[in-house]
Amino acid sequence: MSSPELRLRPTAGSKSKEPQLTPTSSDSDGEDEPRIHSTLSVDRTRISALDILRVLAGLFLLSSTLSYFVTNDSIFWGYRPSFTRLSWLRTTVRGPLILTEAELSLYNGTDPALPIYLALNSSIYDVSASPRFYGPGGSYHFFAGRDATRAFVTGCFDTDLNGDLRGVEEMFVPLEFDVQPTFARDYPEGRARTARGRWKVEREKAYRKGREKVKETVEGWRATFDGGKDGKYFRVGTLKREVGWEGEKKLLCEQAAKGRPKTSKDVV
């Protein structure tokens, strides 16, 4: 069978369009020969990465719009991460702050032109996102503009609004370790020394556990202010202090002292 002869068939329309090629054959064998087009067909069912991005962007825009109309505040359905806040952007560009305690006291919320800061264990955090709590008249306004780490641990908000943690571990130490027993009266000399040494070891262990409890409590508050579950608070700098800023060692506040466990068995 001879090869089919290709003839140019002009298409309707302007001359700028490419002609279509239609095969013909002088020796037809009864079979229909396929048409050959000069342009390749495009598979329009294939989804590109750009199409996926367009769909996701449309869904995000729709969700953000609905969120803003429902919450009247946030495009993330009440979640406002720190990177969406102007104060966070300013801090990121400017870099971390270094403030003295006197300078920190200016950021207590009384000046509407300034953000609201508080310090925890010498780290400064921006809590401006909650003026109802930390601003004037708020239930936690006494934390603003200062480092009140001791009060965060002891719960004594009237006497412990400072950052000195010395001796705070005593609130977790059982009362039985306050006074050393008279082992010489109850034991022979050799056994008395052994019992006294054992008591000292147990006492030191109780104080070490107390310090770990303090550290855990402070870490829990740090996690709250340094991002937290909703990201509305964030760290902005460090508190600058002179050597010996703590002053005289403070006694454990009355509330914390009353809550001390009596024996090691009472320690949770």
C-alpha positions in Angstrom: 0.0 0.0 0.0 1.4 3.4 -1.0 2.0 6.1 1.6 -0.8 8.6 2.1 -0.3 11.9 0.5 -0.6 15.0 2.8 -2.6 17.9 1.4 -2.8 21.3 2.9 -6.3 22.3 3.7 -6.7 25.9 4.7 -8.8 26.6 7.7 -11.6 29.1 7.9 -10.6 32.5 9.4 -7.7 34.7 9.1 -4.6 33.8 7.1 -2.4 34.0 10.3 -3.8 30.7 11.5 -1.8 27.5 10.8 -3.3 25.2 8.2 -4.4 21.7 9.2 -3.0 18.7 7.4 -5.4 16.0 6.3 -4.1 12.7 5.0 -5.5 11.4 1.8 -4.7 8.2 -0.1 -5.3 7.1 -3.6 -5.2 3.5 -2.5 -7.9 3.5 0.2 -8.0 0.3 2.1 -11.3 1.1 3.7 -9.7 2.3 7.0 -10.1 5.8 8.3 -6.8 7.6 8.6 -6.4 9.9 11.5 -6.1 13.7 11.0 -2.8 15.2 11.9 -3.0 18.7 13.5 -0.1 21.0 13.5 -0.9 22.2 17.1 -0.6 19.9 20.1 -3.7 19.5 22.3 -3.4 20.5 26.0 -4.6 18.2 28.8 -6.8 20.6 30.7 -7.6 18.1 33.4 -4.1 18.4 34.9 -3.9 20.5 38.1 -0.8 22.6 38.5 0.9 23.8 41.7 -0.2 27.3 40.8 -3.9 26.2 40.7 -3.4 24.7 44.2 -1.9 27.9 45.5 -4.8 29.9 44.1 -7.4 27.7 45.8 -5.6 27.9 49.1 -5.2 31.7 48.8 -9.0 31.9 48.1 -9.9 29.8 51.1 -7.6 31.8 53.4 -9.1 35.1 52.2 -12.6 33.8 52.7 -11.8 32.4 56.2 -10.0 35.7 57.2 -12.9 37.8 56.0 -15.5 35.7 57.9 -13.2 35.7 61.0 -12.9 39.5 61.0 -16.7 40.0 60.7 -17.5 37.4 63.4 -14.8 38.4 66.0 -14.6 42.1 64.9 -10.9 41.9 65.9 -8.9 39.1 64.4 -8.5 37.5 61.0 -7.3 34.3 62.7 -10.6 33.5 64.6 -9.4 35.1 67.9 -5.8 33.8 67.5 -3.4 36.8 67.2 0.2 35.6 67.0 2.9 38.0 67.9 4.1 38.4 64.3 0.8 40.1 63.4 1.4 42.8 66.0 3.1 46.1 65.2 4.9 46.1 68.6 6.5 42.7 67.8 7.6 44.0 64.4 9.1 47.1 66.0 11.0 45.0 68.6 12.3 42.6 65.9 13.6 45.5 63.8 15.0 47.5 66.8 16.5 44.5 68.7 16.2 43.6 72.4 15.8 46.3 75.0 18.0 46.7 78.1 16.2 48.6 80.8 16.9 49.5 84.4 14.2 48.9 87.0 13.4 52.7 87.0 13.0 52.7 83.2 10.8 49.5 83.3 8.5 51.2 85.8 7.5 53.7 83.1 5.9 50.9 81.1 3.1 50.1 83.6 0.2 51.1 81.4 -0.5 54.5 82.8 1.0 56.2 79.7 -1.2 55.2 76.7 1.7 56.1 74.3 3.9 53.3 75.8 3.4 49.5 75.7 2.8 47.5 78.9 5.8 45.5 80.1 6.5 43.2 83.0 9.6 41.3 83.9 10.1 37.7 85.0 13.4 36.5 86.3 15.1 39.6 84.6 13.5 39.0 81.2 11.1 41.7 80.0 7.9 40.8 78.2 5.3 42.8 76.3 1.8 42.2 77.7 0.1 45.1 75.9 -2.3 42.6 74.3 -4.2 42.4 77.6 -4.7 45.9 78.9 -7.8 44.8 80.8 -5.6 42.6 83.0 -2.3 44.5 83.1 -3.4 48.0 82.5 -4.7 50.5 85.1 -7.7 49.0 86.9 -6.8 45.5 85.8 -6.7 42.6 88.2 -3.0 42.1 87.5 -1.9 45.7 87.1 0.5 45.3 90.1 2.7 43.1 87.9 3.1 45.8 85.2 6.3 47.8 85.1 8.3 45.6 87.5 9.9 42.2 88.1 7.6 40.4 90.5 9.0 36.9 90.0 8.9 36.2 93.8 5.2 36.9 93.9 4.6 34.6 90.9 6.0 31.7 93.0 4.8 32.5 96.5 1.4 34.1 95.6 2.0 36.9 98.1 1.1 39.9 95.9 1.1 42.4 98.7 4.7 41.8 100.0 6.6 39.9 97.3 6.5 42.2 94.3 10.2 41.8 93.6 12.5 39.5 91.7 14.5 38.1 94.6 14.1 34.4 94.7 16.5 33.7 97.6 14.9 31.5 100.2 11.7 30.9 98.2 12.4 27.2 98.0 11.7 26.9 101.8 7.9 27.0 101.0 8.4 23.5 99.5 10.7 22.2 102.3 8.9 20.2 105.1 8.9 21.8 108.6 10.6 18.8 110.1 13.9 20.0 108.6 13.8 23.4 110.3 15.3 22.2 113.6 17.9 19.5 113.9 16.8 16.7 116.3 18.9 15.9 119.4 20.3 12.6 118.2 22.8 12.3 121.1 19.9 11.9 123.5 18.1 9.2 121.5 21.0 7.2 120.1 24.4 5.9 121.3 27.3 8.0 120.1 28.2 6.0 117.0 24.6 5.7 115.9 23.9 9.3 116.7 26.6 10.5 114.2 25.1 8.2 111.5 21.6 9.4 112.2 22.7 13.1 112.2 24.5 12.6 108.9 21.5 10.9 107.4 19.2 13.8 108.5 21.5 16.3 106.9 21.5 14.4 103.6 17.7 14.3 103.7 17.5 18.0 104.5 19.8 18.9 101.6 17.7 16.7 99.3 14.5 18.4 100.4 16.0 21.9 99.7 17.3 20.7 96.3 13.8 19.5 95.4 12.4 22.9 96.6 14.7 24.8 94.3 13.6 22.5 91.4 10.0 23.3 92.3 10.8 27.0 92.2 12.5 26.6 88.8 9.5 24.7 87.4 7.1 27.4 88.6 9.1 30.2 87.0 9.5 28.2 83.8 5.7 27.7 83.6 5.2 31.5 83.8 8.0 32.1 81.3 6.2 29.8 78.8 3.0 31.9 79.3 4.7 35.2 78.6 7.2 34.1 76.0 4.7 33.2 73.2 2.3 31.0 75.1 -0.5 29.1 73.5 -1.9 32.1 71.6 1.3 34.1 71.0 -0.1 37.4 72.2 2.8 38.0 74.7 6.5 38.1 73.7 9.9 38.8 75.1 11.3 42.3 74.3 14.5 42.5 76.4 16.5 42.2 79.6 16.4 43.9 82.9 19.8 45.6 83.8 20.8 45.2 87.5 23.7 46.1 89.6 25.6 43.7 91.8 23.8 43.2 95.1 20.4 44.6 93.8 18.6 42.0 96.0 19.5 43.7 99.2 18.8 42.0 102.5 17.5 38.5 102.3 13.8 38.4 102.7 11.7 36.1 105.0 9.2 33.8 103.5 5.8 35.5 103.4 3.1 34.5 105.8 0.9 32.8 103.2 3.7 30.7 101.8 5.0 29.8 105.2 1.5 28.5 106.3 1.4 26.3 103.2 4.6 24.4 103.9 4.3 20.6 104.3 4.9 19.2 107.8 6.8 16.1 106.9 8.4 14.6 103.8 5.3 12.4 103.4 3.2 15.5 102.8 5.3 16.7 99.9 3.4 16.3 96.6 
